[in-house]
């Protein structure tokens, strides 16, 4: 059985990827701040900013596939803690890339739609990145580090991931909406930003197919349609039977965000469909799939 090393296994995507892959791979997953246990997986502490320890762990495990999900993703935090974020999102990625090359492992690096500036209607993988916030800038530098170091690699640019929560310290936008509507709280959601809402199980399918189909290069791993936060909220209310009147429309000019966000960051997913054989879901399909699942938020 081939070995999969998930770096960042205690995160939202990492936890779902463990569940998705554990029957087909020997899975080892790392954590930094949040120890965890999960059937079918060995969990190990690792800090990717420590080059020697990162190299030691990768050389010891000798994985066939490494999926690097670990990152600092809080856009506003990134704007005000640049040196710390650079060490994680750039130097840490480079440490993993160098270790991957030494064991000749395939490396899949999780990047983001935030590498784009939002000035086009739709982005294909060949479009030139132009990040407008520090998070996007560090993720682009991480992409470059991987491409310049590893022979067998893929870059998965993901967008607005959502699914049921596995570990309590994680969250996502759909989770936030669900909890507030369930508690009867009024919420304001923006109508002036567009992104691809991405069901995590579809993303996991795409990541594993990158390996199984021996694909390399850049892939948009995202949902079928590009939607606003307000549209997502209305769909959550509709699918789960919450009161839509709890949701009011607003725009991002009223936010207190430090980091700039692209207004329209829509990813073309035809390459994902054709090369990886994954048909991404739109937001309604993803929410309906979640509704059928056994897991529930507390």
KEDOGU-625308 format. One record per residue (C-alpha): x, y, z; residue number from 1. Coordinates in steps of 0.1 Angstrom, whole numbers. Layout:
BEGIN
      X      Y      Z    i
      X      Y      Z  NUM
...
# end
This chain:
BEGIN
      X      Y      Z    i
      0      0      0    1
     13     34     -9    2
     20     60     18    3
      3     94     20    4
     18    121     42    5
     -7    149     49    6
     11    179     63    7
    -16    199     82    8
    -38    169     90    9
    -55    187    119   10
    -70    213     97   11
   -104    214     79   12
    -92    200     46   13
    -66    177     62   14
    -91    159     84   15
   -115    153     55   16
    -86    141     33   17
    -76    116     60   18
   -111    101     60   19
   -113    101     22   20
    -79     84     17   21
    -74     61     46   22
    -88     30     30   23
    -65     33      0   24
    -33     46     15   25
    -12     42     46   26
    -19     76     60   27
      4     97     82   28
     -7    132     91   29
     10    160    110   30
     -2    187    134   31
     14    217    149   32
     -8    231    177   33
    -38    206    178   34
    -30    170    185   35
    -56    146    172   36
    -64    109    169   37
    -83     93    140   38
    -88     57    130   39
    -67     46    101   40
    -41     74    106   41
     -9     80    125   42
     -6    116    137   43
     28    132    143   44
     38    167    155   45
     57    187    129   46
     65    224    124   47
     74    230     87   48
     94    261     97   49
    120    238    113   50
    140    226     82   51
    160    199     99   52
    130    183    117   53
    109    185     85   54
    136    168     65   55
    141    142     93   56
    104    132     94   57
    100    130     56   58
    132    109     52   59
    120     86     80   60
     85     81     66   61
     95     80     29   62
     60     87     16   63
     49     82    -20   64
     26    113    -19   65
     28    144      2   66
     -2    168      4   67
      8    201     20   68
    -22    219     34   69
     -5    236     64   70
     -5    274     61   71
    -15    306     79   72
    -47    314     60   73
    -62    343     80   74
    -59    371     54   75
    -61    400     79   76
    -36    383    103   77
    -12    379     74   78
    -13    416     67   79
     -1    425    102   80
     22    396    110   81
     42    394     78   82
     75    379     90   83
     58    351    109   84
     36    343     79   85
     65    344     55   86
     83    318     76   87
     53    295     74   88
     38    301     39   89
     71    305     21   90
    101    292     40   91
     81    263     54   92
     68    253     20   93
    104    254      7   94
    115    231     35   95
     88    206     26   96
     97    209    -11   97
    133    202     -5   98
    125    172     17   99
    100    159     -9  100
    127    159    -36  101
    151    139    -14  102
    127    110    -11  103
    113    115    -47  104
     78    119    -34  105
     50    135    -54  106
     41    168    -37  107
      6    184    -40  108
      7    220    -27  109
    -26    236    -16  110
    -27    271    -29  111
    -55    296    -33  112
    -77    317    -56  113
    -62    347    -38  114
    -32    346    -61  115
    -55    364    -86  116
    -64    401    -85  117
   -101    396    -95  118
   -100    418   -126  119
   -111    391   -150  120
   -145    374   -154  121
   -130    339   -151  122
    -95    326   -146  123
    -79    296   -162  124
    -48    280   -149  125
    -26    297   -175  126
    -36    332   -164  127
     -9    352   -147  128
    -13    356   -109  129
    -13    391    -94  130
    -21    389    -57  131
    -35    420    -40  132
    -30    408     -4  133
      0    395     15  134
    -16    360     20  135
    -19    356    -18  136
     16    369    -23  137
     31    343      1  138
     10    315    -15  139
     23    325    -49  140
     59    324    -36  141
     51    290    -22  142
     40    278    -56  143
     72    291    -71  144
     93    273    -45  145
     75    240    -52  146
     78    244    -90  147
    115    252    -88  148
    124    224    -64  149
    103    193    -69  150
    103    171   -100  151
     68    156    -95  152
     45    182    -82  153
     10    197    -86  154
     -4    230    -73  155
    -41    229    -64  156
    -56    264    -62  157
    -87    260    -40  158
   -115    284    -31  159
   -139    289     -2  160
   -139    253     12  161
   -169    241     32  162
   -181    209     47  163
   -190    194     81  164
   -164    201    108  165
   -143    172    120  166
   -121    190    146  167
   -135    216    169  168
   -108    242    164  169
   -116    245    127  170
   -145    263    110  171
   -156    276     76  172
   -180    301     62  173
   -209    277     58  174
   -204    264     93  175
   -206    300    106  176
   -238    306     87  177
   -254    273     98  178
   -247    280    135  179
   -260    315    134  180
   -292    306    116  181
   -298    276    138  182
   -295    299    169  183
   -318    325    153  184
   -292    352    149  185
   -295    380    124  186
   -266    380    100  187
   -254    404     72  188
   -238    388     41  189
   -220    406     13  190
   -234    407    -22  191
   -205    422    -39  192
   -179    394    -39  193
   -179    363    -61  194
   -159    331    -54  195
   -163    294    -61  196
   -178    277    -30  197
   -160    243    -29  198
   -174    212    -13  199
   -144    196      5  200
   -152    160     -5  201
   -150    170    -42  202
   -117    186    -34  203
   -104    155    -18  204
   -115    134    -48  205
    -95    158    -71  206
    -64    157    -50  207
    -62    119    -49  208
    -69    118    -86  209
    -40    141    -93  210
    -18    113    -78  211
    -37     83    -93  212
    -37     98   -128  213
     -1    109   -125  214
    -10    145   -133  215
     14    175   -127  216
     11    212   -129  217
    -15    237   -118  218
    -52    228   -112  219
    -82    249   -101  220
    -98    227    -75  221
   -131    245    -69  222
   -169    244    -70  223
   -188    246   -103  224
   -203    280    -98  225
   -191    314    -87  226
   -214    329    -60  227
   -217    356    -34  228
   -216    352      3  229
   -253    363      4  230
   -263    337    -21  231
   -245    310     -1  232
   -264    321     30  233
   -297    319     13  234
   -290    285      0  235
   -280    273     35  236
   -313    286     48  237
   -332    269     20  238
   -315    235     22  239
   -316    232     60  240
   -350    249     66  241
   -338    280     84  242
   -356    314     83  243
   -343    334     53  244
   -355    366     70  245
   -326    363     94  246
   -303    372     65  247
   -298    407     53  248
   -278    420     23  249
   -247    442     27  250
   -215    450      9  251
   -179    447     17  252
   -174    485     20  253
   -189    481     55  254
   -163    455     66  255
   -133    462     89  256
   -110    439     68  257
    -73    449     68  258
    -65    428     37  259
    -78    436      3  260
   -101    409    -13  261
   -107    405    -50  262
   -142    415    -59  263
   -146    387    -85  264
   -124    357    -83  265
   -141    330   -104  266
   -121    299   -113  267
   -126    279   -145  268
   -128    242   -135  269
   -128    226   -169  270
    -93    212   -165  271
   -103    196   -132  272
   -133    179   -149  273
   -114    168   -180  274
    -80    158   -166  275
    -90    146   -131  276
   -124    132   -139  277
   -141    151   -111  278
   -174    169   -117  279
   -175    197    -91  280
   -208    205    -73  281
   -225    238    -72  282
   -234    252    -38  283
   -269    237    -37  284
   -256    202    -47  285
   -228    204    -20  286
   -252    215      7  287
   -277    187     -2  288
   -248    162     -1  289
   -239    175     34  290
   -275    172     45  291
   -275    135     36  292
   -242    129     56  293
   -243    115     91  294
   -221    141    106  295
   -236    172    123  296
   -224    204    138  297
   -230    207    176  298
# end
